[in-house]
């Protein structure tokens, strides 16, 4: 999940006895990441950065319940209803902005796109996380594990900077931030100058990061390795990811949060009970995913219809 290569990995979790005098302190935190062979992607290697990429995730404070401004805990249904109302009001005025993390699963991106399409003229910014340089073996400067999937699902969209600039210019009333599921440092910063121009800030993410602390409403969501779905790597290969443990607290997959907000808006609820159901919807609406199922993607992935020739 740490870069656009999409290296195949196994994630090891387990039960750790925290006190030697007691039994049964359940602990399903990630203990290590090891490579899973896939000759088309990473052979049988992973880089050191990828091997240790879970450490910030495990060390970061988690957003485990819905919250209002100031950290006040909120009932899930009430917080969803309030967030939905803010989104609707801003959308109707054409003054809603959204920043999308490039590490969300395709299923979550699809669900958010379906919701945003129902809200009118929305300014969408796709976040770019670029650090370092490509190498000739594994490492990609693009640290967005699903940057290609985001481009396929959302189409040509502005970068996050343009949305933040619009907000700082007073052109956006409500900003929705879809936070990074792997590293809280990679969720966009909403500076005081931008926050002062916003009437409302809605944060959907797994961490108590800067955007969550400044939010009018914050909703917890599954972090990396807590949600089933798929990513598309830089070569256009669609690959499955399987959760290794359940989300923390009230967190749930991003597609479920988007569906809950849609229900609060009075939209017809989609018949989604699993990531596979969302993938079926995605396969029916985005050509690059046409005809795909989890079974067809399989354990090693497949090239999407929009993959570049020779990938």
N, C-alpha and C positions, 0 to 999 in steps of 0.2 A: 503493500500500500504506500510505499515511500517515494516512488518515482514512476515515470511513464513506461519503464521497461516491463513492469508487471511480472517480476520473477515469481515463480511458483514456490510456495513455502508451506511448511507444516508449522502450526503454532502449538506450542506445548503449554498446557495449563495443568494444575494439580492441586491437591490438598496439602497444605502446609500446617504443621502443628505449631501454633504460635507460642504456646506455653507447655513446657514439658510435663507439668503436673496435671494437665487437663487433656481431654480427648475431644476431637470433633470440631475444632475451629475451622469451619469451611473456608477455603481460600482458593478461588478459581482465577486468580490473577495470572497473567502471562508470565511464564518463567523463561522461555527462550523461543527463538525463531530459527528454524533450520531449513536448508534448501530441499525442495522436492523436484526431482529431475523432470525436465521438459526440454528436449533438444531444440525445439523451435523457438524457445524464449531465453532460457538461462542455462541450458545444459544441466549441470548439477552443482552450480555455484550460486552464491549470493554475495553481495559486497558487505563490508563491515558495517557501513551505515544502515543498510537494510536489516542486518542481523540484530542491531541494537535499537531499531526504530521504535520499538514498543516502550522504551524506558520513560519518555516524557508522558506518554499516555498513562502509564501506571502510576507515575508520581504526581500527576496533576489533580487538583481538587475537582470533583465531579459535581455537575448539576444533577441532582437526583430527584428533585421535585419541581413542579411549576412554581415560578416566583413572579412577584410584582416588583416595582421599583423599590430600592432600598433593601432588597433581599427578603421581603415578606413572602412567606410560603402561601401558595394558593391551591385551591382544589382544581384538579385537572380540567374538569368540564367547564368550570367558571373561567379559568385562564384561556382555554381554547375559544370559548364564546367571546371573550373580550378581545382576543387577538383577531378573530375573524371579523368582528365589527370594525376594528381599526383598519384592517386590510381592505374591507369593502368600501369604507368611506373614502380612503385615499385613492383607491382604484377608480371609483366613479368620477373623481376630480382629475384623473390623470396625473396624480402626484404621489404615486407609489414607486419606490425603488427597491430592488432586490440584488443582493450579492450572493453568488452561488459558489460553493467550494468545489474544486475539481477532484476531490476525493470522495464525493458521494457516490453511491452505487447508481447504476443506470436506472434501476427500479425507482429509487427515491427521486432522481432527477425527472423521470417521466411523470411521477405523481405530482411533483411541484409544478412542472410545465403545464399539466392539465389544469391544476388549480389556478395558476397565474393567468392562463388564457381566458379564464372565466371572469377575471377581475378588471378587464379593460386594457387601457394603454399603460403598460407597466415598463419602467426602465430597468432592464436586466443587465447586470454586469457579471461576467465570468471571471473569477479570480485566477490569476496566474501566479504560480509559485516556482520561480526559476532561481537556482543557485548553482554556482560552479560551472563546469563544462561537461559535455558528453565525452565518454571515453570509447575505446574501440572494442570493449568487452561487454560491460553491463550498464554502467552508470549513465543516467540521462540528466541533463541540467533541468529539464522539466520535472519537477517533483510532484506534479499532479497525476496521481495514478489513473485518473479517468478523464483527463483533459480531452482526449479524442471522443469519448462517449458524450461529454458535455457538448462538444461542437456538433455531433450528429443529432443530439436530441433538441438542443436549444437553437441550433442554426447559427447564423452570423449575429453575434451580439457584441456589444461594447465591452471593454475591459472594466474592471471594478473601479478604476480611477475616475472614469467618466461619471459613474453614478455618485461617487463621493464628491466630485466637483459640483455636480448638479445639486447635491444636498447642501454643500457649503454655500452655494449661490441662492439658496432659499427656494429651489424649484421642486423640492420633494418634502412632503409632509411626514410620511411614514417610510421608514427604511426597515426591510426585512433582511436579516443576516442569517444565512444558512452556514453555520460554523463548521470548522474543520473537524473531522472525526478521529484524526490521528494525533495531532500535535496542537495544543492550544495556542502556541506561538504563531501558527499559520492561519488562524482566524483573523480577518482584517481588523485593523485597529480603527475604531470610530473616535477620532480625537475630539477634544472639548469644543473646538471651533465648529466641527460638523454637528456634534450632538446639540449644541446650542441652537442651531438652525432647524433642527427636526422637532416636530411636535411629538412624534412617537418613534420608538425603536423597539422592534420585535426581534428577539434572538431565539433561534432553534439550533441547539447544539448540545454536546455532551459535557462541556467543561464550564467551570466558573471562571471564564476569562474576561477580558476587558469589555467585550461587547455585551456579555451577559450581565455584568455588574451595572452597566449604564442603561439597561433595557427597561422599557415600560412593562413588557411581558417577556418572560424567558421560559421556554418549554424544553424539557430534557429529551434527548434523542439518543439512539444507539451510537456507540463509538465504534471505531475500527475493530473488526473481529467479533462484533456483537450482532451482526446483521447478515443474512443471506442476500445474495444478489450477484451482479456481474460488473466487471470493469472492461474497458477497451484500452489496450496498450497503444503505444505510439505507432505500431505497425498495423493497427486495425484488427488485432486479434481479440476476440471477445472471450473472456475467461470468467468462470464461476468463482465466487468466494463463499465459504460456508462459515457460519458463526461458530466460535469455540466456547462461548458461554453467553448467558442472557444479559441484556442491558442492565445497568445499575439503576436502582430505585424505580421511578416511574418511566424511565426511558423506554423508547420503542422505536422500531424502524422508521426512517424518515418518511417512507411512503405511507405509513399508518398515520403519522402526524398530519401530513397533507390531506389525507382522506378525512380525518377528524375535523380539520378546519373547513373542508368542503361541506361536510354534514352540518356544521354549525351555520354555514351560509345558506343552507336550504337546498344545496345541490343534490342531485340524485346520487346516492352513495354507490360507488363501484363495488362489484361483487368480488372483492379481493380478500382472501384469507391467508395468502402466502406470497412470498416473493415470486414464485412460479406463476401465480395468477397475474401479477403486475407485469411480468415479462411477456405473458401472452398478449396483454393489452398493448405493450410497447411494440411487440412484433407485428401487431395489426395496424400501427399508426406511423411508424418510422421505417422507411424502406431499408435502411442499413441492417435492421434486425428482422426483416421479413422471414416468416416461417420458422424462427428459432424457438426452441424449447430448452429447458435445462438438460434434457437427455441428448439433444443434438449438439449442444455445446460440449458436454462431456467433461472428463477430468483434465484434458489438455487444451481445451479451447478451440475455436474455429475463427476463420477470417470472416469479418462482416462484409456485407455487400458493398460497402463504401470504402473498403480497405484499398490502399494503393496497389497497383500491379507489382507483383514480385515480392510483396510483404509476406 
